[in-house]
Amino acid sequence: MLRYSLEIMEKHNLIPYQIVIYMGKNELNMEDKLNYNLGEQNILDYRYRIIDVEEIEFTDITKTDYYDLYALLPLMDKERRKREGENYLKECVEAIQ
C-alpha cells in the first residue's frame, strides 16, 4: 500500500486516500497500518482503511450511482445473504441489469 501511494504521489503529484476492499472467505484479520520505530530519526507510521465487502449493505450501493460497484453486490450484505439465500441473488441480478 505504501509503495502504491508513493508511486501515485510521484507520478501524479496527488495524495491518495487508500482503501483496501477485503473479499475473503475467512473473517477479516488484516492490519490497517504499517509501522515501526527504530529510534527518533527512523519512524514509519502508515495507515489505510480496510473495508470488508460482506459488511457493506446492499442498499448502501444501490442508492448511489456507483454502478461499477454493482458487480460486488452478490458478495455484500452477509447477514441478508444468509437470511434470503437465492432471493438475495435474484435481487442482485435485477439491480445489475
MOPAC internal coordinates of N, CA, C and O (Angstrom, degrees):
PM7 1SCF
backbone

  N    0.0000 0     0.00 0     0.00 0    0    0    0
  C    1.4490 1     0.00 0     0.00 0    1    0    0
  C    1.5285 1   110.50 1     0.00 0    2    1    0
  O    1.2310 1   120.71 1   136.53 1    3    2    1
  N    1.3041 1   116.25 1   -43.47 1    3    2    1
  C    1.4589 1   119.82 1  -178.99 1    5    3    2
  C    1.5265 1   110.70 1   -63.51 1    6    5    3
  O    1.2310 1   120.48 1   137.86 1    7    6    5
  N    1.3153 1   116.69 1   -42.14 1    7    6    5
  C    1.4630 1   120.09 1   179.90 1    9    7    6
  C    1.5263 1   110.85 1   -62.31 1   10    9    7
  O    1.2310 1   120.33 1   135.89 1   11   10    9
  N    1.3391 1   116.98 1   -44.11 1   11   10    9
  C    1.4650 1   120.28 1   177.98 1   13   11   10
  C    1.5264 1   110.59 1   -60.13 1   14   13   11
  O    1.2310 1   120.96 1   137.58 1   15   14   13
  N    1.3042 1   115.78 1   -42.42 1   15   14   13
  C    1.4565 1   120.41 1   179.93 1   17   15   14
  C    1.5292 1   110.89 1   -60.99 1   18   17   15
  O    1.2310 1   120.64 1   134.19 1   19   18   17
  N    1.3203 1   116.39 1   -45.81 1   19   18   17
  C    1.4658 1   120.59 1   179.63 1   21   19   18
  C    1.5248 1   111.72 1   -63.45 1   22   21   19
  O    1.2310 1   120.21 1   139.81 1   23   22   21
  N    1.3288 1   117.20 1   -40.19 1   23   22   21
  C    1.4620 1   120.18 1   178.93 1   25   23   22
  C    1.5243 1   111.34 1   -63.78 1   26   25   23
  O    1.2310 1   120.15 1   138.83 1   27   26   25
  N    1.3211 1   117.31 1   -41.17 1   27   26   25
  C    1.4650 1   121.14 1   178.01 1   29   27   26
  C    1.5206 1   110.34 1   -64.74 1   30   29   27
  O    1.2310 1   120.64 1   137.29 1   31   30   29
  N    1.3135 1   116.38 1   -42.71 1   31   30   29
  C    1.4621 1   120.39 1   179.99 1   33   31   30
  C    1.5266 1   110.92 1   -63.53 1   34   33   31
  O    1.2310 1   120.25 1   136.30 1   35   34   33
  N    1.3298 1   117.12 1   -43.70 1   35   34   33
  C    1.4609 1   120.63 1  -178.93 1   37   35   34
  C    1.5266 1   112.27 1   -69.06 1   38   37   35
  O    1.2310 1   120.37 1   136.08 1   39   38   37
  N    1.3201 1   116.90 1   -43.92 1   39   38   37
  C    1.4609 1   120.67 1  -174.28 1   41   39   38
  C    1.5239 1   113.06 1   -77.26 1   42   41   39
  O    1.2310 1   120.18 1   139.98 1   43   42   41
  N    1.3459 1   117.25 1   -40.02 1   43   42   41
  C    1.4637 1   121.07 1  -172.06 1   45   43   42
  C    1.5248 1   113.97 1  -114.23 1   46   45   43
  O    1.2310 1   120.29 1   177.42 1   47   46   45
  N    1.3129 1   117.06 1    -2.58 1   47   46   45
  C    1.4633 1   121.96 1  -178.33 1   49   47   46
  C    1.5354 1   111.15 1    54.99 1   50   49   47
  O    1.2310 1   121.25 1  -138.25 1   51   50   49
  N    1.3321 1   115.21 1    41.75 1   51   50   49
  C    1.4606 1   122.48 1   179.03 1   53   51   50
  C    1.5227 1   109.54 1  -123.10 1   54   53   51
  O    1.2310 1   120.76 1   -26.39 1   55   54   53
  N    1.3093 1   116.15 1   153.61 1   55   54   53
  C    1.4589 1   121.18 1   174.78 1   57   55   54
  C    1.5233 1   107.16 1  -104.07 1   58   57   55
  O    1.2310 1   119.84 1   -69.75 1   59   58   57
  N    1.3244 1   117.92 1   110.25 1   59   58   57
  C    1.4649 1   120.21 1  -176.50 1   61   59   58
  C    1.5237 1   112.81 1   -79.23 1   62   61   59
  O    1.2310 1   121.44 1   -31.06 1   63   62   61
  N    1.3189 1   114.85 1   148.94 1   63   62   61
  C    1.4628 1   121.90 1   168.68 1   65   63   62
  C    1.5169 1   104.83 1  -103.02 1   66   65   63
  O    1.2310 1   120.51 1   -71.20 1   67   66   65
  N    1.3112 1   116.63 1   108.80 1   67   66   65
  C    1.4539 1   120.23 1  -171.89 1   69   67   66
  C    1.5199 1   112.53 1   -95.64 1   70   69   67
  O    1.2310 1   122.08 1   -41.49 1   71   70   69
  N    1.3285 1   113.63 1   138.51 1   71   70   69
  C    1.4598 1   121.91 1   178.20 1   73   71   70
  C    1.5239 1   108.06 1  -132.96 1   74   73   71
  O    1.2310 1   120.78 1   -45.47 1   75   74   73
  N    1.3085 1   116.12 1   134.53 1   75   74   73
  C    1.4590 1   122.06 1   171.57 1   77   75   74
  C    1.5179 1   106.75 1  -102.15 1   78   77   75
  O    1.2310 1   120.46 1   -53.14 1   79   78   77
  N    1.3255 1   116.72 1   126.86 1   79   78   77
  C    1.4622 1   120.90 1   174.93 1   81   79   78
  C    1.5203 1   106.69 1  -101.77 1   82   81   79
  O    1.2310 1   120.99 1   -67.60 1   83   82   81
  N    1.3185 1   115.72 1   112.40 1   83   82   81
  C    1.4628 1   121.80 1  -177.31 1   85   83   82
  C    1.5172 1   109.84 1   -87.43 1   86   85   83
  O    1.2310 1   120.84 1   -52.98 1   87   86   85
  N    1.3356 1   116.01 1   127.02 1   87   86   85
  C    1.4633 1   122.02 1   178.19 1   89   87   86
  C    1.5211 1   107.82 1  -129.92 1   90   89   87
  O    1.2310 1   120.38 1  -108.38 1   91   90   89
  N    1.3056 1   116.87 1    71.62 1   91   90   89
  C    1.4496 1   120.18 1  -177.69 1   93   91   90
  C    1.5074 1   112.92 1  -118.47 1   94   93   91
  O    1.2310 1   121.51 1   -21.19 1   95   94   93
  N    1.3224 1   114.71 1   158.81 1   95   94   93
  C    1.4627 1   120.66 1   177.86 1   97   95   94
  C    1.5266 1   110.47 1   -71.81 1   98   97   95
  O    1.2310 1   120.83 1   142.31 1   99   98   97
  N    1.3174 1   116.02 1   -37.69 1   99   98   97
  C    1.4629 1   120.97 1  -178.81 1  101   99   98
  C    1.5247 1   110.89 1   -85.69 1  102  101   99
  O    1.2310 1   121.36 1   -16.11 1  103  102  101
  N    1.3057 1   115.01 1   163.89 1  103  102  101
  C    1.4588 1   120.10 1   178.67 1  105  103  102
  C    1.5293 1   110.16 1   -63.69 1  106  105  103
  O    1.2310 1   120.95 1   -36.89 1  107  106  105
  N    1.3107 1   115.80 1   143.11 1  107  106  105
  C    1.4594 1   122.09 1  -179.44 1  109  107  106
  C    1.5238 1   110.53 1   -61.04 1  110  109  107
  O    1.2310 1   120.38 1   -53.66 1  111  110  109
  N    1.3246 1   116.89 1   126.34 1  111  110  109
  C    1.4653 1   120.24 1   176.28 1  113  111  110
  C    1.5264 1   111.21 1  -141.03 1  114  113  111
  O    1.2310 1   120.53 1  -153.02 1  115  114  113
  N    1.3217 1   116.60 1    26.98 1  115  114  113
  C    1.4597 1   122.17 1  -179.73 1  117  115  114
  C    1.5242 1   110.38 1   -82.91 1  118  117  115
  O    1.2310 1   121.36 1   -30.84 1  119  118  117
  N    1.3068 1   115.00 1   149.16 1  119  118  117
  C    1.4622 1   120.98 1   173.01 1  121  119  118
  C    1.5297 1   108.93 1   -76.07 1  122  121  119
  O    1.2310 1   120.54 1   -32.06 1  123  122  121
  N    1.3135 1   116.58 1   147.94 1  123  122  121
  C    1.4623 1   120.98 1   177.06 1  125  123  122
  C    1.5232 1   111.38 1  -105.06 1  126  125  123
  O    1.2310 1   121.38 1  -155.35 1  127  126  125
  N    1.3137 1   114.97 1    24.65 1  127  126  125
  C    1.4667 1   118.89 1  -177.31 1  129  127  126
  C    1.5205 1   110.24 1  -158.34 1  130  129  127
  O    1.2310 1   122.36 1   -16.90 1  131  130  129
  N    1.3097 1   113.09 1   163.10 1  131  130  129
  C    1.4541 1   122.52 1   172.68 1  133  131  130
  C    1.5196 1   105.15 1  -134.37 1  134  133  131
  O    1.2310 1   120.58 1   -60.14 1  135  134  133
  N    1.3079 1   116.49 1   119.86 1  135  134  133
  C    1.4602 1   117.08 1   179.07 1  137  135  134
  C    1.5170 1   111.03 1  -149.12 1  138  137  135
  O    1.2310 1   122.19 1   -29.84 1  139  138  137
  N    1.3106 1   113.40 1   150.16 1  139  138  137
  C    1.4545 1   120.88 1   171.41 1  141  139  138
  C    1.5151 1   108.26 1  -155.38 1  142  141  139
  O    1.2310 1   121.25 1   -20.60 1  143  142  141
  N    1.2974 1   115.21 1   159.40 1  143  142  141
  C    1.4541 1   122.25 1  -178.85 1  145  143  142
  C    1.5203 1   107.45 1  -139.82 1  146  145  143
  O    1.2310 1   121.33 1   -68.32 1  147  146  145
  N    1.3230 1   115.05 1   111.68 1  147  146  145
  C    1.4619 1   120.57 1   179.15 1  149  147  146
  C    1.5281 1   110.38 1  -115.27 1  150  149  147
  O    1.2310 1   121.00 1  -143.47 1  151  150  149
  N    1.2964 1   115.69 1    36.53 1  151  150  149
  C    1.4606 1   120.60 1  -178.68 1  153  151  150
  C    1.5143 1   110.92 1   116.10 1  154  153  151
  O    1.2310 1   120.78 1    -5.33 1  155  154  153
  N    1.3146 1   116.10 1   174.67 1  155  154  153
  C    1.4661 1   121.35 1  -174.64 1  157  155  154
  C    1.5240 1   113.73 1   -59.86 1  158  157  155
  O    1.2310 1   119.69 1   147.29 1  159  158  157
  N    1.3117 1   118.19 1   -32.71 1  159  158  157
  C    1.4630 1   121.68 1  -174.77 1  161  159  158
  C    1.5256 1   113.94 1   -99.65 1  162  161  159
  O    1.2310 1   119.95 1  -177.32 1  163  162  161
  N    1.3146 1   117.70 1     2.68 1  163  162  161
  C    1.4579 1   120.08 1  -176.25 1  165  163  162
  C    1.5264 1   109.18 1  -137.07 1  166  165  163
  O    1.2310 1   121.39 1   -99.80 1  167  166  165
  N    1.3349 1   114.95 1    80.20 1  167  166  165
  C    1.4649 1   121.66 1  -175.62 1  169  167  166
  C    1.5303 1   108.68 1  -128.53 1  170  169  167
  O    1.2310 1   120.84 1   -42.70 1  171  170  169
  N    1.3145 1   116.00 1   137.30 1  171  170  169
  C    1.4562 1   121.56 1   173.59 1  173  171  170
  C    1.5191 1   107.98 1  -130.07 1  174  173  171
  O    1.2310 1   120.70 1   -51.58 1  175  174  173
  N    1.3225 1   116.27 1   128.42 1  175  174  173
  C    1.4647 1   122.08 1   175.67 1  177  175  174
  C    1.5253 1   106.71 1  -138.08 1  178  177  175
  O    1.2310 1   120.42 1   -81.01 1  179  178  177
  N    1.3288 1   116.80 1    98.99 1  179  178  177
  C    1.4546 1   122.73 1  -175.54 1  181  179  178
  C    1.5206 1   108.69 1  -122.44 1  182  181  179
  O    1.2310 1   120.65 1   -50.42 1  183  182  181
  N    1.3257 1   116.35 1   129.58 1  183  182  181
  C    1.4645 1   120.62 1  -176.87 1  185  183  182
  C    1.5252 1   110.25 1  -131.68 1  186  185  183
  O    1.2310 1   121.44 1   -26.37 1  187  186  185
  N    1.3187 1   114.85 1   153.63 1  187  186  185
  C    1.4548 1   121.43 1   177.96 1  189  187  186
  C    1.5205 1   107.58 1  -150.76 1  190  189  187
  O    1.2310 1   120.96 1   -12.02 1  191  190  189
  N    1.3011 1   115.77 1   167.98 1  191  190  189
  C    1.4656 1   120.94 1  -176.68 1  193  191  190
  C    1.5285 1   109.97 1   -95.78 1  194  193  191
  O    1.2310 1   120.65 1   -40.97 1  195  194  193
  N    1.3221 1   116.37 1   139.03 1  195  194  193
  C    1.4628 1   121.67 1   174.55 1  197  195  194
  C    1.5270 1   107.92 1  -118.56 1  198  197  195
  O    1.2310 1   121.09 1   -50.50 1  199  198  197
  N    1.3191 1   115.52 1   129.50 1  199  198  197
  C    1.4612 1   121.76 1   177.59 1  201  199  198
  C    1.5227 1   108.07 1  -118.53 1  202  201  199
  O    1.2310 1   120.57 1   -53.35 1  203  202  201
  N    1.3174 1   116.51 1   126.65 1  203  202  201
  C    1.4615 1   121.53 1   174.21 1  205  203  202
  C    1.5206 1   107.16 1   -84.36 1  206  205  203
  O    1.2310 1   120.43 1   -63.73 1  207  206  205
  N    1.3301 1   116.78 1   116.27 1  207  206  205
  C    1.4647 1   120.89 1  -174.74 1  209  207  206
  C    1.5315 1   111.58 1   -57.15 1  210  209  207
  O    1.2310 1   119.84 1   150.10 1  211  210  209
  N    1.3300 1   117.92 1   -29.90 1  211  210  209
  C    1.4656 1   120.86 1  -179.50 1  213  211  210
  C    1.5236 1   112.82 1   -68.85 1  214  213  211
  O    1.2310 1   120.26 1   161.55 1  215  214  213
  N    1.3236 1   117.11 1   -18.45 1  215  214  213
  C    1.4601 1   121.27 1  -178.78 1  217  215  214
  C    1.5271 1   112.48 1   -89.20 1  218  217  215
  O    1.2310 1   120.13 1   169.87 1  219  218  217
  N    1.3229 1   117.36 1   -10.13 1  219  218  217
  C    1.4651 1   120.94 1   178.38 1  221  219  218
  C    1.5237 1   108.05 1   -78.78 1  222  221  219
  O    1.2310 1   120.28 1   -49.35 1  223  222  221
  N    1.3049 1   117.07 1   130.65 1  223  222  221
  C    1.4610 1   120.45 1  -179.61 1  225  223  222
  C    1.5267 1   110.99 1   -82.33 1  226  225  223
  O    1.2310 1   121.23 1   -34.64 1  227  226  225
  N    1.2992 1   115.25 1   145.36 1  227  226  225
  C    1.4624 1   123.89 1   179.89 1  229  227  226
  C    1.5269 1   111.01 1   -47.77 1  230  229  227
  O    1.2310 1   120.55 1   129.66 1  231  230  229
  N    1.3247 1   116.56 1   -50.34 1  231  230  229
  C    1.4698 1   120.47 1  -175.72 1  233  231  230
  C    1.5265 1   112.80 1   -70.76 1  234  233  231
  O    1.2310 1   119.83 1   158.36 1  235  234  233
  N    1.3227 1   117.93 1   -21.64 1  235  234  233
  C    1.4670 1   119.52 1   176.21 1  237  235  234
  C    1.5238 1   110.89 1   -62.88 1  238  237  235
  O    1.2310 1   120.36 1   152.57 1  239  238  237
  N    1.3173 1   116.92 1   -27.43 1  239  238  237
  C    1.4623 1   121.21 1   178.94 1  241  239  238
  C    1.5268 1   111.06 1   -95.03 1  242  241  239
  O    1.2310 1   119.98 1   134.37 1  243  242  241
  N    1.3217 1   117.65 1   -45.63 1  243  242  241
  C    1.4711 1   119.91 1  -174.25 1  245  243  242
  C    1.5233 1   113.30 1   -68.52 1  246  245  243
  O    1.2310 1   119.45 1   160.46 1  247  246  245
  N    1.3050 1   118.65 1   -19.54 1  247  246  245
  C    1.4734 1   119.34 1   177.52 1  249  247  246
  C    1.5305 1   111.87 1   -87.09 1  250  249  247
  O    1.2310 1   120.51 1  -174.31 1  251  250  249
  N    1.3383 1   116.64 1     5.69 1  251  250  249
  C    1.4613 1   121.28 1   178.10 1  253  251  250
  C    1.5210 1   109.76 1  -111.66 1  254  253  251
  O    1.2310 1   121.13 1    -2.42 1  255  254  253
  N    1.3123 1   115.45 1   177.58 1  255  254  253
  C    1.4656 1   121.61 1   174.33 1  257  255  254
  C    1.5262 1   111.50 1  -103.41 1  258  257  255
  O    1.2310 1   119.80 1  -159.03 1  259  258  257
  N    1.3140 1   117.98 1    20.97 1  259  258  257
  C    1.4668 1   122.01 1   179.65 1  261  259  258
  C    1.5248 1   109.34 1   -85.91 1  262  261  259
  O    1.2310 1   120.94 1  -110.53 1  263  262  261
  N    1.3171 1   115.81 1    69.47 1  263  262  261
  C    1.4589 1   121.21 1  -173.66 1  265  263  262
  C    1.5235 1   112.83 1   -64.25 1  266  265  263
  O    1.2310 1   120.04 1   155.59 1  267  266  265
  N    1.3225 1   117.52 1   -24.41 1  267  266  265
  C    1.4586 1   119.24 1   178.41 1  269  267  266
  C    1.5281 1   112.17 1   -67.37 1  270  269  267
  O    1.2310 1   119.64 1   163.39 1  271  270  269
  N    1.3297 1   118.28 1   -16.61 1  271  270  269
  C    1.4664 1   121.55 1   177.04 1  273  271  270
  C    1.5273 1   112.75 1   -89.19 1  274  273  271
  O    1.2310 1   120.17 1   169.22 1  275  274  273
  N    1.3214 1   117.28 1   -10.78 1  275  274  273
  C    1.4697 1   120.31 1  -177.85 1  277  275  274
  C    1.5271 1   112.43 1   -60.01 1  278  277  275
  O    1.2310 1   119.91 1   150.05 1  279  278  277
  N    1.3227 1   117.77 1   -29.95 1  279  278  277
  C    1.4700 1   120.77 1   179.39 1  281  279  278
  C    1.5254 1   111.88 1   -62.13 1  282  281  279
  O    1.2310 1   120.27 1   159.49 1  283  282  281
  N    1.3229 1   117.10 1   -20.51 1  283  282  281
  C    1.4707 1   121.38 1   179.21 1  285  283  282
  C    1.5280 1   112.85 1   -87.87 1  286  285  283
  O    1.2310 1   119.81 1   172.52 1  287  286  285
  N    1.3153 1   117.96 1    -7.48 1  287  286  285
  C    1.4684 1   121.06 1  -176.71 1  289  287  286
  C    1.5301 1   113.70 1   -51.40 1  290  289  287
  O    1.2310 1   118.66 1   136.93 1  291  290  289
  N    1.3371 1   120.15 1   -43.07 1  291  290  289
  C    1.4705 1   118.70 1  -179.32 1  293  291  290
  C    1.5259 1   114.02 1   -62.93 1  294  293  291
  O    1.2310 1   119.97 1   162.75 1  295  294  293
  N    1.3248 1   117.66 1   -17.25 1  295  294  293
  C    1.4680 1   121.33 1   178.86 1  297  295  294
  C    1.5259 1   112.53 1   -94.62 1  298  297  295
  O    1.2310 1   120.27 1   167.94 1  299  298  297
  N    1.3159 1   117.08 1   -12.06 1  299  298  297
  C    1.4629 1   121.98 1  -174.51 1  301  299  298
  C    1.5229 1   112.12 1   -87.15 1  302  301  299
  O    1.2310 1   121.84 1    -7.58 1  303  302  301
  N    1.3153 1   114.08 1   172.42 1  303  302  301
  C    1.4683 1   123.13 1   170.55 1  305  303  302
  C    1.5322 1   112.09 1    53.92 1  306  305  303
  O    1.2310 1   121.22 1  -119.94 1  307  306  305
  N    1.3128 1   115.27 1    60.06 1  307  306  305
  C    1.4712 1   122.70 1  -173.94 1  309  307  306
  C    1.5244 1   113.55 1   -51.28 1  310  309  307
  O    1.2310 1   120.19 1   132.15 1  311  310  309
  N    1.3125 1   117.24 1   -47.85 1  311  310  309
  C    1.4714 1   120.11 1  -177.85 1  313  311  310
  C    1.5237 1   111.27 1   -62.89 1  314  313  311
  O    1.2310 1   120.64 1   137.00 1  315  314  313
  N    1.3212 1   116.38 1   -43.00 1  315  314  313
  C    1.4671 1   119.93 1   179.19 1  317  315  314
  C    1.5279 1   110.45 1   -66.82 1  318  317  315
  O    1.2310 1   120.15 1   140.41 1  319  318  317
  N    1.3267 1   117.33 1   -39.59 1  319  318  317
  C    1.4710 1   121.01 1   177.26 1  321  319  318
  C    1.5162 1   111.08 1   -58.36 1  322  321  319
  O    1.2310 1   120.85 1   136.12 1  323  322  321
  N    1.3311 1   115.97 1   -43.88 1  323  322  321
  C    1.4726 1   120.24 1   178.83 1  325  323  322
  C    1.5277 1   110.98 1   -63.21 1  326  325  323
  O    1.2310 1   121.22 1   136.94 1  327  326  325
  N    1.3165 1   115.26 1   -43.06 1  327  326  325
  C    1.4604 1   121.37 1  -175.09 1  329  327  326
  C    1.5295 1   112.05 1   -70.68 1  330  329  327
  O    1.2310 1   120.09 1   137.29 1  331  330  329
  N    1.3339 1   117.44 1   -42.71 1  331  330  329
  C    1.4671 1   121.16 1  -171.61 1  333  331  330
  C    1.5267 1   114.37 1  -100.24 1  334  333  331
  O    1.2310 1   120.15 1   162.44 1  335  334  333
  N    1.3162 1   117.33 1   -17.56 1  335  334  333
  C    1.4658 1   121.25 1   177.10 1  337  335  334
  C    1.5135 1   114.15 1    56.40 1  338  337  335
  O    1.2310 1   120.76 1    55.62 1  339  338  337
  N    1.3298 1   116.15 1  -124.38 1  339  338  337
  C    1.4595 1   122.12 1  -175.41 1  341  339  338
  C    1.5263 1   112.37 1   -62.91 1  342  341  339
  O    1.2310 1   119.81 1   148.31 1  343  342  341
  N    1.3148 1   117.96 1   -31.69 1  343  342  341
  C    1.4721 1   120.45 1   177.97 1  345  343  342
  C    1.5244 1   111.29 1   -62.13 1  346  345  343
  O    1.2310 1   120.80 1   143.81 1  347  346  345
  N    1.3236 1   116.08 1   -36.19 1  347  346  345
  C    1.4687 1   119.73 1   177.10 1  349  347  346
  C    1.5253 1   109.85 1   -62.87 1  350  349  347
  O    1.2310 1   120.49 1   134.84 1  351  350  349
  N    1.3279 1   116.66 1   -45.16 1  351  350  349
  C    1.4618 1   120.43 1   179.86 1  353  351  350
  C    1.5228 1   111.58 1   -63.27 1  354  353  351
  O    1.2310 1   120.06 1   142.35 1  355  354  353
  N    1.3154 1   117.49 1   -37.65 1  355  354  353
  C    1.4675 1   120.85 1   177.01 1  357  355  354
  C    1.5253 1   110.62 1   -62.21 1  358  357  355
  O    1.2310 1   120.60 1   138.86 1  359  358  357
  N    1.3188 1   116.46 1   -41.14 1  359  358  357
  C    1.4661 1   119.87 1   178.47 1  361  359  358
  C    1.5300 1   110.80 1   -65.99 1  362  361  359
  O    1.2310 1   120.33 1   144.30 1  363  362  361
  N    1.3136 1   116.97 1   -35.70 1  363  362  361
  C    1.4667 1   120.80 1   175.92 1  365  363  362
  C    1.5248 1   110.44 1   -62.12 1  366  365  363
  O    1.2310 1   120.56 1   134.14 1  367  366  365
  N    1.3207 1   116.54 1   -45.86 1  367  366  365
  C    1.4676 1   121.19 1   179.65 1  369  367  366
  C    1.5209 1   110.05 1   -60.35 1  370  369  367
  O    1.2310 1   120.02 1   135.80 1  371  370  369
  N    1.3176 1   117.57 1   -44.20 1  371  370  369
  C    1.4710 1   121.31 1   179.10 1  373  371  370
  C    1.5233 1   111.10 1   -61.38 1  374  373  371
  O    1.2310 1   120.34 1   138.58 1  375  374  373
  N    1.3137 1   116.96 1   -41.42 1  375  374  373
  C    1.4663 1   120.63 1  -179.47 1  377  375  374
  C    1.5241 1   111.24 1   -67.73 1  378  377  375
  O    1.2310 1   120.43 1   143.63 1  379  378  377
  N    1.3230 1   116.79 1   -36.37 1  379  378  377
  C    1.4648 1   121.11 1  -177.35 1  381  379  378
  C    1.5255 1   111.53 1   -73.33 1  382  381  379
  O    1.2310 1   119.76 1   146.64 1  383  382  381
  N    1.3298 1   118.06 1   -33.36 1  383  382  381
  C    1.4753 1   121.10 1  -176.96 1  385  383  382
  C    1.4758 1   112.57 1   -68.68 1  386  385  383
  O    1.2310 1   120.10 1   180.00 1  387  386  385

